[in-house]
Amino acid sequence: MTKRAAVILAGGKGKRFQSANGKWQDKALAKLNGKPLLVHAINSVQDIVEEIVVVVDNNELRTNQYRDTLNKFEIKNASIVIDLKVRNLSGPLIAILTGLKSTHADYCITIPADVPMLSRKVAEYLFDEINGSLITVPMWPNGRLETLLMVLERQTTLEITEVLCQLGRSRPDDIIRGTQKALFASPLGKIKELDPELRSFVNINTPEDLSLLQPRQGQGMCAENVRLDLGVLPIWEIQQLATASLKRDVGDFLEASETFSGCAIELENKDLFFWAAIAWENKGKSLLSMHGQDRNRELTDEAEASLLKAAQNYGSEAEAYLYNRCFVLAERAKANKSWCELQVEKMASK
């Protein structure tokens, strides 16, 4: 039997929720209709998953308050886990990694604690629609993604997330880019039939939002889902990128760059542009680290060439997203492309 779990992301700082001169308020414990937002988020999926994991940052007081809250509202099938320590990273990607490692479910839905009105029917729909993809995520007609409200095939996305964290990438939308196979569910299609007022997308950022309860406003009329398939993901080769990163961390820059290079060529040959770009980019970074030890023009030239190849692959990735109307992901890829090109410009000017 397919097992489902929910990962409640409850470790945020809630900066926009704070008053200018007041005491810090934990947004997840702010009350809506007499119940904390955290409890609303849990209740929205409690009956459709076998397990619930609440992910919290490393704060003992906060952890105890959440545990007391679960007891007070008699929530039995939820556990609290603390964010893993990964390099120098923090934020929702680490929380997602922590949640995925804390359950053995086949599929997980991630839910921010400040999304209190998720429809059970919408959550079930996101689970059902994954159907051969690795991830289901709502995407508005303008390409904006509900990045933290998504269903993931746990085992593969866990491996992807671990590699991304080892490589120092902290954006949660990189998980989507890394899967190669995703279902982008339009909130204006079947989701709106299930939730006519789109209250599932009410997000509490400020105290005023508790009274407004205003869902996001999606521009455009497109009600069609988009199923993205950019190729078969070779997990072993992806894991080799993490291995190369570990070599670089201990100062073995030459072997790291060679491993990155071999992966880059294989991934590029398979038109896996996101991962090929990451491999070329990290080869360039490894060579630049070697250059710091040994001022060698040949190393600089090779690093420049690697970064330009990374930029080229990020550009191809952006084109694939534009073709599929995934405009925000296209902008992310273009931003990565620009960063690589800027590094080359800086090296050329020295």
C-alpha positions, -999 to +999 in steps of 0.1 A: +000+000+000+013+034-009+022+054+022+017+091+024+032+116+049+030+153+055+060+175+062+050+207+080+076+234+076+075+253+109+110+267+114+107+301+097+116+334+114+084+351+104+101+385+100+071+402+083+049+390+111+067+409+138+057+443+152+083+471+151+089+473+188+072+443+203+082+409+216+090+383+189+059+363+180+060+328+167+038+329+136+030+292+137+014+297+171-007+327+161-044+319+164-070+318+137-105+309+149-091+298+182-065+274+169-028+280+161-018+281+124+003+251+130-027+231+141-047+243+111-020+231+088-018+197+104-056+193+105-059+200+068-042+167+059-045+147+091-070+123+077-053+116+044-017+108+055-003+080+077+024+102+093+030+139+100+064+154+106+067+189+120+101+204+112+115+230+135+147+250+137+171+242+165+153+261+193+145+242+225+118+266+237+101+266+204+102+228+202+087+225+236+059+249+228+051+230+196+050+197+215+027+213+241+005+225+213+002+191+198-007+176+231-033+203+239-051+198+206-048+160+209-028+155+177-015+119+180+001+111+146+026+140+145+062+141+156+086+170+159+120+169+143+149+194+144+165+208+113+196+189+102+229+207+102+242+209+066+272+229+057+264+266+062+229+263+048+196+272+065+161+278+054+133+257+038+155+235+017+171+221+049+136+217+064+124+198+034+155+175+035+150+170+073+114+160+067+121+137+039+148+119+059+124+116+089+098+094+072+097+062+051+065+072+032+064+068-006+051+103-011+053+134+010+033+167+009+052+197+022+030+224+038+042+257+053+028+262+088+015+296+077-009+280+051-039+273+074-067+267+049-054+240+026-084+220+013-082+183+020-095+177-015-068+198-030-041+180-011-055+146-023-056+160-058-019+169-056-011+134-044-031+118-071-017+139-100+019+130-094+013+099-115+047+091-129+063+125-121+086+131-092+069+162-080+035+180-082+034+217-075+008+244-082+018+269-109-001+301-116-006+312-152+022+338-148+046+309-140+047+317-103+051+285-082+037+276-048+072+263-041+067+251-005+033+235-011+041+204-032+039+166-033+072+147-038+081+111-046+102+108-014+131+085-023+143+102-055+137+138-043+155+130-010+186+120-030+183+151-052+179+173-021+209+158-004+231+165-035+218+200-038+226+207-001+261+192-005+267+215-035+257+245-014+225+253-033+198+266-009+168+274-031+138+250-027+129+255-064+161+238-073+144+205-062+118+211-089+146+220-114+165+189-104+137+163-108+134+168-146+099+153-143+072+175-127+035+181-129+026+218-126-010+219-115-030+251-124-049+266-095-074+278-121-083+243-133-094+213-113-080+229-081-105+257-084-133+232-089-123+216-056-117+249-038-137+277-056-124+305-035-088+292-037-085+294+001-058+267-001-035+295-011-041+318+018-007+326+032-002+344+065+027+368+063+016+396+085-008+399+115-032+417+092-034+386+070-052+368+098-083+390+092-080+395+055-075+358+046-067+368+010-056+341-014-029+348-039-042+365-071-032+346-102-029+365-134-041+350-167-067+325-177-047+293-183-064+264-165-043+236-180-018+215-161+017+212-175+035+179-173+073+185-177+095+157-188+131+168-195+147+133-195+156+103-173+175+113-142+207+092-137+208+092-099+243+076-098+258+104-118+240+130-097+254+115-066+289+117-082+285+155-080+282+153-043+312+130-042+332+156-062+320+183-038+333+164-008+367+160-025+368+198-031+359+204+006+391+186+017+413+204-008+415+178-035+407+203-062+422+184-091+403+152-086+372+172-078+374+191-111+380+159-130+350+142-115+328+173-122+341+173-158+333+137-164+298+142-150+293+174-170+300+157-203+277+127-196+249+149-183+252+174-212+251+145-237+218+135-222+204+171-224+201+173-187+208+210-188+203+219-151+226+192-138+252+196-166+253+234-158+259+226-121+287+202-130+304+227-153+300+255-128+315+235-100+344+224-122+351+261-128+349+268-091+373+239-083+398+251-109+396+286-095+404+272-060+434+255-075+443+288-091+444+303-057+471+279-047+490+279-080+488+311-102+484+293-135+469+310-166+460+276-181+438+269-150+422+303-154+414+297-191+399+263-183+379+277-155+365+304-178+356+278-204+338+257-178+318+286-165+308+295-201+297+259-207+277+262-175+261+294-187+252+278-220+235+249-203+216+272-180+205+290-211+192+258-226+174+250-194+157+284-195+145+278-230+130+245-220+110+262-192+099+290-215+086+265-240+065+249-212+053+283-197+074+278-166+084+314-166+097+318-130+119+287-134+132+302-166+141+334-147+160+313-121+180+296-148+187+329-165+200+343-132+224+314-128+235+319-164+242+356-158+262+348-126+285+324-145+290+350-173+298+377-147+325+355-131+341+351-165+340+389-171+356+395-137+384+370-145+390+386-179+393+421-164+421+411-140 
